[in-house]
Amino acid sequence: MKSNKQIRAGVLSALAAAILWGGAPLPAIHADSPAVSYSSWAAEPVKAPLQKPQWTAAVDPGSSSAVTDLGSVLSFSGKKLIALNLATGAKIFTYGSRLKPAVKAAGGNAFGIGEDGHVYAVNAKTGKELWHTAAGMTDADAPDVFGGDVVYVTSENAVIALDAKTGKQRWKAAEEQAEYAGSITMEKDGVVFVSYVLSGALSYSQVNAIDKSTGQILWKADHHETPIGVKDGLVYTAAESTPFEEVTDSSQYKMTLSVLNAKTGKTVGERVYTWPKAEPGSSSSGYSGSMLLDGNDLYLVTENAIFKYDFSHYEPDGKPVKKWMKPDSRITLIGSVHAGRIYFMNYATNEVIGMKLGDGQKVNWRTDNQVVQTDIYGNGVYIGQSDGIFHGYNLQTTAPAFTVQTGSRNYGPTLRSGNILVIQAKDAGKLIAVPVPKALQ
């Protein structure tokens, strides 16, 4: 009997287990093999002293801040414009409500735009309102201010100029062929240059020149890019190639700079630069053509090299005055000549690298995570990484000088005034001020 009871108990236990497993057999225990497995080494951590912030301030996430010549920082909190003391972070004033989070500072004043499209100006020292326009004037996020006497905004396909002292509209110039706002790129010798991307059968670039005083569109140059320079009343702008352009030599690339009269837009000449194409399949194939004009030095990126031309003495088929090996394959010129170096953005990594003009040596600043923001001031290189770490480097030696923990993945342009650096940690909604080491100033 005892044996029968044990058997019945065992059967009942088995039935209970079967009910719990839904009648499925117990899974076999074994080690799985991955379909794909690959390992790589993480970059060695950058070793630099941890820099304690001089001050930190909470601002609206995504704000675009600005430093003034008055020892203050302008930003936004609760959709209001705020001014902070650059040395201490103490609040100086608060202005407005429901403002777009971008501001420009010029001539002791601050200019911005409200969510309803009104444009405003305040005294950057006191926060006193100087003027504001009616709602709906602009669809821009921020105004453009060059010399400080005119404020430019866009409304659909039109550029609007406002008097910086009074806010009164000076003029409005529309590009009827444009579906979207243009980019106000430059103000030079009484002419405002606006770049558009226009759409027809094919999209193409166009430059409009507007008289700063009257708003009259002086001329338009279709199939031309943003001017690389304006010198002695002449505009130098790259002509876009078109699908219908005749190719006379398939082994070469060609860059044509049109030379236009700044007041009339009349073509008074052109400059043609050619270079051999890279071998098919080369990593640098197609990555060429960017230019930088610095005084009388014209730098040109080709597929295999960097050329420098004497811009004051152009000759057809002229030879470059200097040539360097390309420091990286997929690069484009960026910024300006600084500290005996030119600088490039690397398309593959989004990093900024440099090249010494003396010997062509590549210069870079080693990071240990994805680079998001790079700014160069004086002898300092400032890099924000996507892991929330921000590094400062010595431009000349490339050695890391300090590290700041920001807690942000994205950054606005790093701001500097004197010996104070302001980090815009956009995701974290913070401004972080740190002292600039003497060696980096």
C-alpha positions as a LaTeX table, in Angstrom:
\begin{tabular}{lrrr}
\hline
Residue & $x$ (\AA) & $y$ (\AA) & $z$ (\AA) \\
\hline
Met1 & 0.00 & 0.00 & 0.00 \\
Lys2 & 2.78 & 2.34 & 0.93 \\
Ser3 & 4.44 & 1.70 & $-2.41$ \\
Asn4 & 1.20 & 2.41 & $-4.30$ \\
Lys5 & 0.76 & 5.72 & $-2.44$ \\
Gln6 & 4.29 & 6.77 & $-3.41$ \\
Ile7 & 3.60 & 5.88 & $-7.05$ \\
Arg8 & 0.33 & 7.86 & $-7.05$ \\
Ala9 & 2.14 & 10.84 & $-5.43$ \\
Gly10 & 4.82 & 10.70 & $-8.11$ \\
Val11 & 2.21 & 10.61 & $-10.87$ \\
Leu12 & 0.39 & 13.58 & $-9.38$ \\
Ser13 & 3.66 & 15.54 & $-9.14$ \\
Ala14 & 4.45 & 14.80 & $-12.77$ \\
Leu15 & 0.94 & 15.86 & $-13.82$ \\
Ala16 & 1.31 & 19.13 & $-11.88$ \\
Ala17 & 4.66 & 19.81 & $-13.56$ \\
Ala18 & 3.13 & 19.08 & $-16.96$ \\
Ile19 & 0.30 & 21.52 & $-16.27$ \\
Leu20 & 2.79 & 24.24 & $-15.24$ \\
Trp21 & 4.86 & 23.74 & $-18.40$ \\
Gly22 & 1.77 & 23.59 & $-20.57$ \\
Gly23 & 2.50 & 20.04 & $-21.57$ \\
Ala24 & 5.83 & 21.09 & $-23.24$ \\
Pro25 & 8.98 & 19.09 & $-22.54$ \\
Leu26 & 11.58 & 20.66 & $-20.29$ \\
Pro27 & 14.13 & 22.69 & $-22.33$ \\
Ala28 & 17.59 & 21.26 & $-22.76$ \\
Ile29 & 20.29 & 23.33 & $-21.05$ \\
His30 & 23.25 & 24.16 & $-23.27$ \\
Ala31 & 25.57 & 27.05 & $-24.26$ \\
Asp32 & 24.34 & 29.06 & $-27.28$ \\
Ser33 & 26.66 & 30.14 & $-30.06$ \\
Pro34 & 26.24 & 33.71 & $-31.41$ \\
Ala35 & 25.54 & 34.28 & $-35.08$ \\
Val36 & 28.02 & 37.19 & $-35.01$ \\
Ser37 & 30.68 & 38.09 & $-32.47$ \\
Tyr38 & 33.31 & 40.78 & $-32.87$ \\
Ser39 & 35.45 & 42.63 & $-30.34$ \\
Ser40 & 37.43 & 45.84 & $-30.61$ \\
Trp41 & 39.46 & 47.92 & $-28.22$ \\
Ala42 & 38.07 & 51.09 & $-26.64$ \\
Ala43 & 40.25 & 54.17 & $-26.98$ \\
Glu44 & 42.63 & 54.81 & $-24.11$ \\
Pro45 & 41.05 & 57.34 & $-21.73$ \\
Val46 & 42.27 & 60.91 & $-22.02$ \\
Lys47 & 44.17 & 61.74 & $-18.85$ \\
Ala48 & 43.82 & 65.35 & $-17.78$ \\
Pro49 & 43.08 & 67.10 & $-14.48$ \\
Leu50 & 39.37 & 67.34 & $-13.65$ \\
Gln51 & 38.46 & 71.03 & $-13.83$ \\
Lys52 & 36.01 & 72.34 & $-11.23$ \\
Pro53 & 33.51 & 74.80 & $-12.76$ \\
Gln54 & 33.79 & 78.43 & $-11.73$ \\
Trp55 & 30.00 & 78.44 & $-11.84$ \\
Thr56 & 27.09 & 76.52 & $-13.35$ \\
Ala57 & 23.70 & 77.89 & $-14.35$ \\
Ala58 & 20.49 & 76.12 & $-15.37$ \\
Val59 & 19.08 & 77.32 & $-18.71$ \\
Asp60 & 16.41 & 76.07 & $-21.10$ \\
Pro61 & 17.64 & 72.93 & $-22.89$ \\
Gly62 & 18.63 & 73.72 & $-26.46$ \\
Ser63 & 19.29 & 77.41 & $-25.78$ \\
Ser64 & 21.83 & 79.24 & $-27.96$ \\
Ser65 & 23.67 & 81.65 & $-25.69$ \\
Ala66 & 26.05 & 84.55 & $-26.34$ \\
Val67 & 28.73 & 86.46 & $-24.47$ \\
Thr68 & 28.77 & 90.26 & $-24.56$ \\
Asp69 & 31.56 & 92.84 & $-24.39$ \\
Leu70 & 30.07 & 93.90 & $-21.04$ \\
Gly71 & 31.24 & 90.92 & $-18.98$ \\
Ser72 & 27.99 & 88.98 & $-19.19$ \\
Val73 & 26.43 & 85.90 & $-20.76$ \\
Leu74 & 22.98 & 85.98 & $-22.37$ \\
Ser75 & 20.75 & 82.89 & $-22.35$ \\
Phe76 & 17.19 & 81.74 & $-21.59$ \\
Ser77 & 15.30 & 80.39 & $-18.60$ \\
Gly78 & 11.57 & 79.69 & $-18.65$ \\
Lys79 & 11.51 & 81.15 & $-22.20$ \\
Lys80 & 12.76 & 84.46 & $-20.81$ \\
Leu81 & 16.01 & 86.20 & $-21.73$ \\
Ile82 & 18.47 & 86.28 & $-18.85$ \\
Ala83 & 21.85 & 87.92 & $-18.36$ \\
Leu84 & 24.45 & 86.35 & $-16.07$ \\
Asn85 & 27.63 & 87.84 & $-14.68$ \\
Leu86 & 30.49 & 86.22 & $-16.58$ \\
Ala87 & 32.74 & 85.95 & $-13.53$ \\
Thr88 & 30.19 & 84.71 & $-10.96$ \\
Gly89 & 27.12 & 83.43 & $-12.81$ \\
Ala90 & 24.90 & 85.78 & $-10.78$ \\
Lys91 & 21.73 & 86.87 & $-12.57$ \\
Ile92 & 21.78 & 90.49 & $-13.73$ \\
Phe93 & 18.35 & 90.80 & $-15.35$ \\
Thr94 & 15.39 & 88.90 & $-16.83$ \\
Tyr95 & 13.39 & 90.05 & $-19.84$ \\
Gly96 & 10.31 & 89.03 & $-21.78$ \\
Ser97 & 8.27 & 85.84 & $-22.08$ \\
Arg98 & 7.68 & 83.11 & $-24.67$ \\
Leu99 & 10.91 & 83.91 & $-26.49$ \\
Lys100 & 12.72 & 81.67 & $-28.96$ \\
Pro101 & 15.91 & 80.38 & $-27.31$ \\
Ala102 & 18.51 & 82.19 & $-29.47$ \\
Val103 & 20.10 & 85.60 & $-29.02$ \\
Lys104 & 22.65 & 87.83 & $-30.77$ \\
Ala105 & 24.72 & 90.51 & $-29.06$ \\
Ala106 & 26.20 & 93.53 & $-30.83$ \\
Gly107 & 27.01 & 97.12 & $-29.95$ \\
Gly108 & 26.00 & 96.77 & $-26.32$ \\
Asn109 & 22.54 & 95.47 & $-27.21$ \\
Ala110 & 20.86 & 92.05 & $-27.45$ \\
Phe111 & 18.53 & 91.01 & $-30.26$ \\
Gly112 & 16.11 & 88.10 & $-30.39$ \\
Ile113 & 12.77 & 86.79 & $-31.61$ \\
Gly114 & 9.55 & 85.83 & $-29.84$ \\
Glu115 & 7.58 & 82.66 & $-30.50$ \\
Asp116 & 4.89 & 84.82 & $-32.16$ \\
Gly117 & 7.43 & 86.21 & $-34.65$ \\
His118 & 8.09 & 89.61 & $-33.09$ \\
Val119 & 11.67 & 90.93 & $-33.05$ \\
Tyr120 & 13.04 & 92.67 & $-29.96$ \\
Ala121 & 16.07 & 94.62 & $-28.80$ \\
Val122 & 17.18 & 95.25 & $-25.23$ \\
Asn123 & 20.09 & 96.99 & $-23.58$ \\
Ala124 & 22.50 & 94.15 & $-22.83$ \\
Lys125 & 23.68 & 95.80 & $-19.62$ \\
Thr126 & 20.36 & 96.68 & $-17.99$ \\
Gly127 & 17.77 & 94.54 & $-19.78$ \\
Lys128 & 15.72 & 97.64 & $-20.62$ \\
Glu129 & 13.67 & 97.12 & $-23.77$ \\
Leu130 & 14.70 & 99.39 & $-26.62$ \\
Trp131 & 12.01 & 98.29 & $-29.08$ \\
His132 & 9.96 & 95.39 & $-30.33$ \\
Thr133 & 8.08 & 94.83 & $-33.56$ \\
Ala134 & 4.60 & 93.49 & $-34.14$ \\
Ala135 & 3.96 & 89.76 & $-34.05$ \\
Gly136 & 4.32 & 87.76 & $-37.22$ \\
Met137 & 7.19 & 89.74 & $-38.71$ \\
Thr138 & 9.58 & 86.80 & $-39.04$ \\
Asp139 & 9.74 & 83.03 & $-39.14$ \\
Ala140 & 13.43 & 82.98 & $-38.22$ \\
Asp141 & 14.78 & 81.52 & $-35.00$ \\
Ala142 & 17.40 & 84.24 & $-34.54$ \\
Pro143 & 18.31 & 87.53 & $-36.21$ \\
Asp144 & 21.54 & 88.21 & $-38.12$ \\
Val145 & 23.63 & 91.17 & $-37.00$ \\
Phe146 & 26.90 & 92.11 & $-38.71$ \\
Gly147 & 28.00 & 95.69 & $-38.09$ \\
Gly148 & 25.46 & 96.44 & $-35.38$ \\
Asp149 & 23.45 & 99.13 & $-37.19$ \\
Val150 & 21.09 & 96.77 & $-39.05$ \\
Val151 & 19.24 & 93.67 & $-37.87$ \\
Tyr152 & 18.33 & 91.14 & $-40.56$ \\
Val153 & 15.57 & 88.54 & $-40.35$ \\
Thr154 & 13.80 & 86.34 & $-42.88$ \\
Ser155 & 10.13 & 85.78 & $-43.59$ \\
Glu156 & 9.50 & 82.92 & $-45.99$ \\
Asn157 & 11.51 & 83.87 & $-49.11$ \\
Ala158 & 12.15 & 87.49 & $-48.09$ \\
Val159 & 14.95 & 89.27 & $-46.23$ \\
Ile160 & 13.86 & 92.10 & $-43.93$ \\
Ala161 & 16.21 & 94.80 & $-42.66$ \\
Leu162 & 15.41 & 96.60 & $-39.39$ \\
Asp163 & 17.09 & 99.66 & $-37.96$ \\
Ala164 & 19.03 & 98.43 & $-34.93$ \\
Lys165 & 18.31 & 101.60 & $-32.93$ \\
Thr166 & 14.57 & 101.91 & $-33.55$ \\
Gly167 & 13.36 & 98.57 & $-34.92$ \\
Lys168 & 11.73 & 100.32 & $-37.89$ \\
Gln169 & 11.74 & 98.39 & $-41.13$ \\
Arg170 & 14.22 & 99.77 & $-43.64$ \\
Trp171 & 13.36 & 97.46 & $-46.52$ \\
Lys172 & 12.16 & 94.04 & $-47.59$ \\
Ala173 & 13.65 & 92.10 & $-50.50$ \\
Ala174 & 12.03 & 88.89 & $-51.75$ \\
Glu175 & 13.36 & 86.15 & $-54.01$ \\
Glu176 & 10.27 & 85.04 & $-55.90$ \\
Gln177 & 11.82 & 81.80 & $-57.17$ \\
Ala178 & 12.69 & 80.58 & $-53.66$ \\
Glu179 & 10.42 & 78.35 & $-51.61$ \\
Tyr180 & 12.45 & 78.73 & $-48.45$ \\
Ala181 & 14.40 & 81.45 & $-46.67$ \\
Gly182 & 17.89 & 82.23 & $-47.86$ \\
Ser183 & 21.02 & 82.36 & $-45.75$ \\
Ile184 & 22.30 & 85.88 & $-45.07$ \\
Thr185 & 26.00 & 85.15 & $-45.38$ \\
Met186 & 27.88 & 88.42 & $-45.59$ \\
Glu187 & 27.70 & 92.20 & $-45.49$ \\
Lys188 & 30.56 & 93.91 & $-47.35$ \\
Asp189 & 31.06 & 97.40 & $-48.79$ \\
Gly190 & 27.38 & 98.30 & $-48.54$ \\
Val191 & 26.18 & 95.05 & $-50.14$ \\
Val192 & 24.32 & 92.22 & $-48.37$ \\
Phe193 & 24.88 & 88.75 & $-49.84$ \\
Val194 & 22.17 & 86.10 & $-49.52$ \\
Ser195 & 22.56 & 82.48 & $-50.62$ \\
Tyr196 & 19.56 & 80.43 & $-51.80$ \\
Val197 & 18.96 & 76.87 & $-52.91$ \\
Leu198 & 16.38 & 77.02 & $-55.70$ \\
Ser199 & 14.44 & 74.11 & $-57.14$ \\
Gly200 & 13.48 & 73.59 & $-60.74$ \\
Ala201 & 14.12 & 70.54 & $-62.86$ \\
Leu202 & 17.26 & 70.37 & $-60.71$ \\
Ser203 & 18.19 & 72.14 & $-57.48$ \\
Tyr204 & 20.90 & 74.77 & $-57.75$ \\
Ser205 & 22.54 & 77.50 & $-55.70$ \\
Gln206 & 22.04 & 81.21 & $-56.27$ \\
Val207 & 23.63 & 84.32 & $-54.78$ \\
Asn208 & 21.62 & 87.55 & $-54.47$ \\
Ala209 & 23.33 & 90.89 & $-53.86$ \\
Ile210 & 21.17 & 93.49 & $-52.08$ \\
Asp211 & 21.94 & 97.17 & $-51.60$ \\
Lys212 & 22.21 & 97.65 & $-47.83$ \\
Ser213 & 20.75 & 101.17 & $-47.93$ \\
Thr214 & 17.74 & 100.65 & $-50.17$ \\
Gly215 & 17.01 & 96.92 & $-50.27$ \\
Gln216 & 17.24 & 96.90 & $-54.06$ \\
Ile217 & 18.35 & 93.54 & $-55.45$ \\
Leu218 & 21.42 & 94.60 & $-57.41$ \\
Trp219 & 21.97 & 91.29 & $-59.18$ \\
Lys220 & 21.51 & 87.54 & $-59.00$ \\
Ala221 & 24.05 & 84.87 & $-59.88$ \\
Asp222 & 22.40 & 81.53 & $-60.42$ \\
His223 & 24.44 & 78.33 & $-60.28$ \\
His224 & 26.91 & 80.06 & $-57.96$ \\
Glu225 & 27.82 & 79.27 & $-54.37$ \\
Thr226 & 28.38 & 81.52 & $-51.36$ \\
Pro227 & 31.26 & 83.92 & $-52.20$ \\
Ile228 & 34.66 & 82.96 & $-50.79$ \\
Gly229 & 35.65 & 86.61 & $-50.66$ \\
Val230 & 34.97 & 90.22 & $-51.67$ \\
Lys231 & 38.06 & 92.29 & $-52.48$ \\
Asp232 & 38.43 & 95.71 & $-54.11$ \\
Gly233 & 34.86 & 95.80 & $-55.37$ \\
Leu234 & 35.01 & 92.31 & $-56.86$ \\
Val235 & 33.15 & 89.20 & $-55.73$ \\
Tyr236 & 34.76 & 85.77 & $-56.05$ \\
Thr237 & 32.24 & 82.93 & $-56.12$ \\
Ala238 & 32.51 & 79.31 & $-57.22$ \\
Ala239 & 30.44 & 78.35 & $-60.27$ \\
Glu240 & 28.45 & 75.16 & $-59.85$ \\
Ser241 & 28.95 & 72.44 & $-62.44$ \\
Thr242 & 25.81 & 71.37 & $-64.30$ \\
Pro243 & 24.80 & 68.05 & $-65.89$ \\
Phe244 & 24.96 & 69.73 & $-69.30$ \\
Glu245 & 28.50 & 71.04 & $-68.89$ \\
Glu246 & 30.92 & 69.70 & $-71.47$ \\
Val247 & 33.79 & 67.71 & $-69.98$ \\
Thr248 & 36.95 & 68.18 & $-72.04$ \\
Asp249 & 39.26 & 66.06 & $-69.90$ \\
Ser250 & 37.77 & 63.21 & $-67.86$ \\
Ser251 & 41.04 & 62.68 & $-66.00$ \\
Gln252 & 40.80 & 66.07 & $-64.27$ \\
Tyr253 & 38.54 & 68.02 & $-61.97$ \\
Lys254 & 37.92 & 71.71 & $-62.56$ \\
Met255 & 36.94 & 74.53 & $-60.20$ \\
Thr256 & 35.86 & 77.83 & $-61.74$ \\
Leu257 & 35.75 & 81.03 & $-59.71$ \\
Ser258 & 33.63 & 83.72 & $-61.34$ \\
Val259 & 34.84 & 87.28 & $-60.78$ \\
Leu260 & 31.84 & 89.61 & $-60.53$ \\
Asn261 & 31.48 & 93.36 & $-60.10$ \\
Ala262 & 30.06 & 93.74 & $-56.57$ \\
Lys263 & 27.62 & 96.50 & $-57.57$ \\
Thr264 & 26.40 & 95.23 & $-60.94$ \\
Gly265 & 27.06 & 91.49 & $-60.90$ \\
Lys266 & 28.70 & 91.76 & $-64.32$ \\
Thr267 & 31.25 & 89.04 & $-64.98$ \\
Val268 & 34.64 & 90.67 & $-65.37$ \\
Gly269 & 36.69 & 87.49 & $-65.47$ \\
Glu270 & 37.09 & 83.98 & $-64.20$ \\
Arg271 & 39.75 & 81.85 & $-62.57$ \\
Val272 & 40.02 & 78.17 & $-63.40$ \\
Tyr273 & 41.85 & 75.66 & $-61.21$ \\
Thr274 & 42.34 & 72.05 & $-62.26$ \\
Trp275 & 43.76 & 68.95 & $-60.60$ \\
Pro276 & 44.05 & 65.26 & $-61.49$ \\
Lys277 & 41.39 & 62.83 & $-60.32$ \\
Ala278 & 42.31 & 60.14 & $-57.82$ \\
Glu279 & 42.54 & 56.54 & $-58.88$ \\
Pro280 & 39.13 & 54.79 & $-59.12$ \\
Gly281 & 38.23 & 53.29 & $-55.76$ \\
Ser282 & 40.53 & 55.62 & $-53.84$ \\
Ser283 & 39.26 & 56.61 & $-50.38$ \\
Ser284 & 39.70 & 60.29 & $-51.32$ \\
Ser285 & 37.84 & 60.04 & $-54.63$ \\
Gly286 & 35.32 & 62.89 & $-54.87$ \\
Tyr287 & 36.44 & 64.59 & $-51.65$ \\
Ser288 & 37.90 & 67.78 & $-53.10$ \\
Gly289 & 37.14 & 71.31 & $-54.19$ \\
Ser290 & 36.82 & 73.21 & $-50.90$ \\
Met291 & 38.59 & 76.58 & $-50.82$ \\
Leu292 & 39.79 & 79.10 & $-48.25$ \\
Leu293 & 40.91 & 82.63 & $-49.08$ \\
Asp294 & 43.21 & 84.24 & $-46.50$ \\
Gly295 & 44.52 & 87.59 & $-47.71$ \\
Asn296 & 46.40 & 86.76 & $-50.90$ \\
Asp297 & 46.69 & 83.06 & $-50.08$ \\
Leu298 & 44.16 & 80.72 & $-51.68$ \\
Tyr299 & 44.10 & 77.17 & $-50.28$ \\
Leu300 & 42.48 & 74.44 & $-52.37$ \\
Val301 & 41.76 & 70.83 & $-51.37$ \\
Thr302 & 42.26 & 68.37 & $-54.22$ \\
Glu303 & 41.76 & 64.61 & $-54.11$ \\
Asn304 & 45.40 & 63.91 & $-53.27$ \\
Ala305 & 46.94 & 67.16 & $-52.06$ \\
Ile306 & 46.52 & 70.66 & $-50.67$ \\
Phe307 & 47.53 & 73.51 & $-53.00$ \\
Lys308 & 48.29 & 77.13 & $-52.18$ \\
Tyr309 & 48.03 & 79.80 & $-54.88$ \\
Asp310 & 49.05 & 83.46 & $-54.91$ \\
Phe311 & 45.63 & 85.06 & $-55.29$ \\
Ser312 & 47.10 & 88.45 & $-56.25$ \\
His313 & 48.76 & 87.04 & $-59.39$ \\
Tyr314 & 46.44 & 84.69 & $-61.24$ \\
Glu315 & 47.63 & 83.05 & $-64.44$ \\
Pro316 & 45.66 & 80.53 & $-66.51$ \\
Asp317 & 47.07 & 77.05 & $-65.90$ \\
Gly318 & 49.31 & 78.62 & $-63.27$ \\
Lys319 & 51.16 & 76.40 & $-60.86$ \\
Pro320 & 50.56 & 76.51 & $-57.11$ \\
Val321 & 53.23 & 78.25 & $-55.06$ \\
Lys322 & 53.15 & 75.41 & $-52.55$ \\
Lys323 & 51.84 & 71.88 & $-52.30$ \\
Trp324 & 51.32 & 69.52 & $-49.36$ \\
Met325 & 50.28 & 65.91 & $-49.09$ \\
Lys326 & 46.65 & 65.65 & $-48.00$ \\
Pro327 & 46.56 & 65.05 & $-44.22$ \\
Asp328 & 43.46 & 62.84 & $-44.50$ \\
Ser329 & 41.39 & 61.51 & $-47.36$ \\
Arg330 & 37.84 & 62.74 & $-46.65$ \\
Ile331 & 38.27 & 66.34 & $-45.53$ \\
Thr332 & 36.98 & 69.84 & $-46.25$ \\
Leu333 & 38.45 & 73.19 & $-45.22$ \\
Ile334 & 36.84 & 74.85 & $-42.21$ \\
Gly335 & 37.35 & 78.01 & $-40.18$ \\
Ser336 & 40.30 & 80.31 & $-40.83$ \\
Val337 & 44.09 & 80.26 & $-40.84$ \\
His338 & 45.25 & 80.35 & $-37.23$ \\
Ala339 & 48.57 & 79.84 & $-35.44$ \\
Gly340 & 50.34 & 78.81 & $-38.63$ \\
Arg341 & 47.80 & 76.10 & $-39.41$ \\
Ile342 & 44.81 & 75.46 & $-41.62$ \\
Tyr343 & 41.95 & 73.29 & $-40.41$ \\
Phe344 & 39.67 & 70.64 & $-41.84$ \\
Met345 & 36.52 & 68.75 & $-40.93$ \\
Asn346 & 36.86 & 65.00 & $-41.37$ \\
Tyr347 & 33.72 & 63.60 & $-43.02$ \\
Ala348 & 34.34 & 60.12 & $-41.59$ \\
Thr349 & 34.66 & 61.14 & $-37.93$ \\
Asn350 & 33.31 & 64.74 & $-37.74$ \\
Glu351 & 36.56 & 65.67 & $-36.01$ \\
Val352 & 38.52 & 68.84 & $-36.69$ \\
Ile353 & 42.16 & 68.29 & $-37.65$ \\
Gly354 & 44.90 & 70.76 & $-38.47$ \\
Met355 & 47.86 & 70.95 & $-40.82$ \\
Lys356 & 51.02 & 72.94 & $-40.13$ \\
Leu357 & 51.74 & 75.28 & $-43.02$ \\
Gly358 & 55.47 & 75.11 & $-42.34$ \\
Asp359 & 55.97 & 71.39 & $-42.97$ \\
Gly360 & 52.53 & 69.97 & $-43.81$ \\
Gln361 & 52.43 & 67.91 & $-40.61$ \\
Lys362 & 49.01 & 66.68 & $-39.56$ \\
Val363 & 47.81 & 67.86 & $-36.16$ \\
Asn364 & 44.99 & 66.32 & $-34.15$ \\
Trp365 & 43.88 & 66.13 & $-30.56$ \\
Arg366 & 43.26 & 62.62 & $-29.30$ \\
Thr367 & 39.81 & 61.98 & $-27.83$ \\
Asp368 & 38.30 & 58.88 & $-26.26$ \\
Asn369 & 34.70 & 59.14 & $-27.49$ \\
Gln370 & 32.64 & 60.55 & $-30.36$ \\
Val371 & 33.39 & 64.23 & $-31.01$ \\
Val372 & 30.33 & 66.51 & $-31.12$ \\
Gln373 & 31.68 & 70.07 & $-30.80$ \\
Thr374 & 35.10 & 71.60 & $-31.49$ \\
Asp375 & 36.15 & 75.23 & $-31.00$ \\
Ile376 & 39.60 & 76.84 & $-31.17$ \\
Tyr377 & 40.52 & 80.06 & $-29.38$ \\
Gly378 & 44.07 & 81.33 & $-28.98$ \\
Asn379 & 46.25 & 78.38 & $-27.95$ \\
Gly380 & 43.29 & 76.31 & $-26.76$ \\
Val381 & 41.31 & 73.57 & $-28.49$ \\
Tyr382 & 38.00 & 72.73 & $-26.79$ \\
Ile383 & 36.18 & 69.51 & $-27.60$ \\
Gly384 & 32.82 & 68.22 & $-26.33$ \\
Gln385 & 32.20 & 64.46 & $-26.55$ \\
Ser386 & 28.92 & 62.56 & $-26.78$ \\
Asp387 & 29.64 & 60.78 & $-23.47$ \\
Gly388 & 29.23 & 64.04 & $-21.56$ \\
Ile389 & 32.96 & 64.67 & $-21.20$ \\
Phe390 & 34.54 & 67.92 & $-22.35$ \\
His391 & 38.29 & 68.31 & $-22.87$ \\
Gly392 & 40.59 & 71.30 & $-23.27$ \\
Tyr393 & 43.86 & 70.84 & $-25.18$ \\
Asn394 & 47.01 & 72.81 & $-25.88$ \\
Leu395 & 46.90 & 73.76 & $-29.57$ \\
Gln396 & 50.68 & 73.69 & $-30.02$ \\
Thr397 & 51.61 & 70.57 & $-28.06$ \\
Thr398 & 48.23 & 68.75 & $-28.54$ \\
Ala399 & 48.45 & 67.67 & $-24.86$ \\
Pro400 & 45.16 & 67.53 & $-22.89$ \\
Ala401 & 45.00 & 70.31 & $-20.30$ \\
Phe402 & 41.74 & 69.72 & $-18.42$ \\
Thr403 & 38.52 & 67.71 & $-18.36$ \\
Val404 & 35.00 & 68.80 & $-17.39$ \\
Gln405 & 32.05 & 66.49 & $-16.70$ \\
Thr406 & 29.01 & 68.06 & $-18.38$ \\
Gly407 & 26.41 & 65.28 & $-18.50$ \\
Ser408 & 25.38 & 66.34 & $-22.01$ \\
Arg409 & 25.48 & 64.56 & $-25.38$ \\
Asn410 & 25.14 & 67.75 & $-27.45$ \\
Tyr411 & 26.70 & 71.18 & $-27.20$ \\
Gly412 & 26.38 & 74.65 & $-28.62$ \\
Pro413 & 29.48 & 76.53 & $-29.75$ \\
Thr414 & 31.86 & 77.02 & $-26.85$ \\
Leu415 & 32.03 & 80.68 & $-25.78$ \\
Arg416 & 35.08 & 82.53 & $-24.48$ \\
Ser417 & 35.75 & 85.97 & $-23.08$ \\
Gly418 & 39.21 & 86.69 & $-21.73$ \\
Asn419 & 40.20 & 83.93 & $-19.34$ \\
Ile420 & 36.72 & 82.44 & $-18.91$ \\
Leu421 & 35.30 & 79.66 & $-21.09$ \\
Val422 & 31.56 & 78.94 & $-21.17$ \\
Ile423 & 30.43 & 75.45 & $-22.19$ \\
Gln424 & 26.90 & 75.21 & $-23.63$ \\
Ala425 & 25.69 & 71.78 & $-22.47$ \\
Lys426 & 22.49 & 71.79 & $-24.51$ \\
Asp427 & 20.94 & 68.46 & $-23.53$ \\
Ala428 & 21.65 & 69.03 & $-19.87$ \\
Gly429 & 20.29 & 72.60 & $-19.97$ \\
Lys430 & 23.40 & 74.05 & $-18.37$ \\
Leu431 & 25.98 & 76.75 & $-18.85$ \\
Ile432 & 29.29 & 75.72 & $-17.32$ \\
Ala433 & 31.96 & 78.37 & $-16.85$ \\
Val434 & 35.56 & 77.29 & $-16.32$ \\
Pro435 & 38.80 & 79.27 & $-16.07$ \\
Val436 & 41.12 & 79.05 & $-19.08$ \\
Pro437 & 44.63 & 77.91 & $-18.10$ \\
Lys438 & 47.29 & 80.50 & $-18.92$ \\
Ala439 & 49.02 & 78.15 & $-21.36$ \\
Leu440 & 45.82 & 77.98 & $-23.46$ \\
Gln441 & 45.07 & 81.71 & $-23.61$ \\
\hline
\end{tabular}
